[in-house]
Every structure is written in structure tokens, then in C-alpha cells.
Amino acid sequence: MSEKHYDINYLQNSRRLLLTLKEASYNYFEKINSGTIIDLGCGAGKDVIELAKIVGNDTKVIGIDHDPVMLEQGKTDAKDLPNVAFILSEAYPLQFGSETIAGLRTERVVQHLKEPQKVINEIARILKPGSPFVIIETDWHSLSFYTPFADTQQKINAYLTNQKVNNGFAARKLTNYLKQSNFKDIKFEIHPFILGTLEEANQYLWVQKMAQETAEKGFITTQEYEEFYNALQQADTGGYFACSINLVVATCIK
Ligand SMILES: C[S@@+](CC[C@H](N)C(=O)[O-])C[C@H]1O[C@@H](n2cnc3c(N)ncnc32)[C@H](O)[C@@H]1O
């Protein structure tokens, strides 16, 4: 099994890049003034905390994640907030009764799920009719570097989408999952993110680490890695480095 491509530090860095997208996602829940909202796969809980401040104390925001280290960080950061709780759990099954939850968001999680449709069906089960559901996903297949080494880039993308995460094409399948679970009013947005320096690309996407890992696992040769990464460094030094990746947002109503 490959190493995870995120840790608490990565989530903090990528948060800066994704802040506008994250804040827009909170808006779907701002009118909820009672009951429970869930952030599924909440990581270190920053979105749980920000959402809890927006909805006010009469609405509880619960962060769910299967990583106890992430949740400990969330608990420490949220200790003064009365309307926040964290639950250590897998995404399936969810320990809530049918039609009991007022809203749910899940960000960069569906890509990790081995049985995504089962989890989306479970979310449909626990949400009250009329409640909002927001998914943010990374479209790993859209990752683009502007180097002449297009073959190497394709192999790195194939490694990321087919090997690194369980469900690398999640972003492209979201609307279908939602349709299968009978969600209504499905909307879909694409948000391109452009990184103008190699330092940013390494900070937000761990580019060097991922390219090195692709070589270590044998999906590209060491020579291909070196040519590719040297080209990125040269572009950076020359002031014409460019890299882009799409994040997608799917929203719907139960
Ligand atoms: C890339 S992180 C995103 C964290 C957070 N949503 C954010 O945007 O900062 C993915 C999170 O999903 C959690 N996760 C992955 N698969 C899960 C599963 N099957 N059940 C529960 N949590 C899961 C991981 O532990 C991790 O914290």
C-alpha cells in the first residue's frame, strides 16, 4: 500500500489554496439553525470548526473520520466550541438513524472510498428530506504540467488515479453516484487551480514526492523522473513554470 498523500501539515497548506471553495461550501448550510450537520472525512477538523461558527450554537456540527490522529487535532482546536463533536468512524456504516441529519459535506474523501456508492447511499439514508449535501473532490486526472515530457506526465497521472487512491476518478463520477442515490437538484462546478511556481506545486500538491514515488514504485524510470523534474526546475528558474489541477464541487438536495 502506498503512503498517504496527505497529513495534517498538507491539509493546512492546501486549506490556504482552497479557502474560497471551502467558504462557498459552508454557505449551503448557513440557513440551518437546528439539528446536526456532518463533515464526513473531516481530517483535522478545520471545516467542522468554521462551519460551527457560522451556523451558531443551536446547530451541532459533527466531524467524522477514521484517523484518530487527525481527530485529536480537531478536538484540541475545537475545545472552546460547545456545538462541535468528533466521532471516530468509518464512512460506512454511519451510526445515525434514517432521516435524522440536517446537512452533510464531504471534501476530498470520495477518492479514498473502496465502495463509494455504498457510502453515498448511506448518506442518502441519514439525511432528512430537503437537506443539502455538498461534495468537493480533486480531479487527479486533470493534473497538468507544461513540460515536453508528456509521456512521463501521463504515467504519473495514471499512477495517481489508478494506484495511489482507491477511486482516482471520483471527481468524474460524483453526479452519477448522486443520481443513483436519488438526490435531487444536482449541480456541478469545476474550479481550476493554477500554481505558478514549483515551490507552490510542491507545497500544495507534493509534486516532487509524488513523482519520486511513481519512480520508486516502477511506474516511471529514474531517468524519466529526472528528466521530468529537471524540466520543472528549469521552467521555474526561467519564470515560466505552470501547473494546474481542477477541483470539482457537486451539490444536491436529499
Ligand atoms: C485528503 S483528507 C481531507 C480532509 C478534510 N476533508 C479536508 O478537506 O481538510 C481525507 C480524509 O478522509 C479520511 N478518510 C478516508 N477514507 C475514510 C473512510 N473510509 N472513513 C472515514 N474517513 C476516511 C482520511 O482519514 C482523511 O482525514
The ligand as an SDF file (V2000), in Angstrom:
LIG
                    3D

 27 29  0  0  0  0  0  0  0  0999 V2000
   -7.4990   14.4000    1.9580 C   0  0  0  0  0  0  0  0  0  0  0  0
   -8.1200   14.2290    3.5690 S   0  0  0  0  0  0  0  0  0  0  0  0
   -9.3530   15.5430    3.5740 C   0  0  0  0  0  0  0  0  0  0  0  0
   -9.6990   16.0130    4.9760 C   0  0  0  0  0  0  0  0  0  0  0  0
  -10.7000   17.1610    5.0660 C   0  0  0  0  0  0  0  0  0  0  0  0
  -11.9780   16.8020    4.4840 N   0  0  0  0  0  0  0  0  0  0  0  0
  -10.1520   18.4090    4.4200 C   0  0  0  0  0  0  0  0  0  0  0  0
  -10.6240   18.7780    3.3330 O   0  0  0  0  0  0  0  0  0  0  0  0
   -9.2560   19.0230    5.0030 O   0  0  0  0  0  0  0  0  0  0  0  0
   -9.1320   12.7810    3.5380 C   0  0  0  0  0  0  0  0  0  0  0  0
   -9.7010   12.4010    4.8940 C   0  0  0  0  0  0  0  0  0  0  0  0
  -10.6520   11.3550    4.7180 O   0  0  0  0  0  0  0  0  0  0  0  0
  -10.4680   10.4000    5.7430 C   0  0  0  0  0  0  0  0  0  0  0  0
  -10.9830    9.1180    5.2440 N   0  0  0  0  0  0  0  0  0  0  0  0
  -10.5610    8.4480    4.1470 C   0  0  0  0  0  0  0  0  0  0  0  0
  -11.2660    7.3120    3.9910 N   0  0  0  0  0  0  0  0  0  0  0  0
  -12.1500    7.2450    5.0130 C   0  0  0  0  0  0  0  0  0  0  0  0
  -13.1260    6.2950    5.4200 C   0  0  0  0  0  0  0  0  0  0  0  0
  -13.3390    5.1750    4.7180 N   0  0  0  0  0  0  0  0  0  0  0  0
  -13.8400    6.5440    6.5260 N   0  0  0  0  0  0  0  0  0  0  0  0
  -13.6240    7.6660    7.2520 C   0  0  0  0  0  0  0  0  0  0  0  0
  -12.6980    8.5990    6.9350 N   0  0  0  0  0  0  0  0  0  0  0  0
  -11.9680    8.4000    5.8250 C   0  0  0  0  0  0  0  0  0  0  0  0
   -8.9790   10.4060    5.9950 C   0  0  0  0  0  0  0  0  0  0  0  0
   -8.6330    9.8660    7.2530 O   0  0  0  0  0  0  0  0  0  0  0  0
   -8.6320   11.8900    5.8600 C   0  0  0  0  0  0  0  0  0  0  0  0
   -8.7050   12.5690    7.0740 O   0  0  0  0  0  0  0  0  0  0  0  0
  1  2  1  0
  2  3  1  0
  2 10  1  0
  3  4  1  0
  4  5  1  0
  5  6  1  0
  5  7  1  0
  7  8  2  0
  7  9  1  0
 10 11  1  0
 11 12  1  0
 11 26  1  0
 12 13  1  0
 13 14  1  0
 13 24  1  0
 14 15  1  0
 14 23  1  0
 15 16  2  0
 16 17  1  0
 17 18  1  0
 17 23  2  0
 18 19  1  0
 18 20  2  0
 20 21  1  0
 21 22  2  0
 22 23  1  0
 24 25  1  0
 24 26  1  0
 26 27  1  0
M  CHG  2   2   1   9  -1
M  END
$$$$
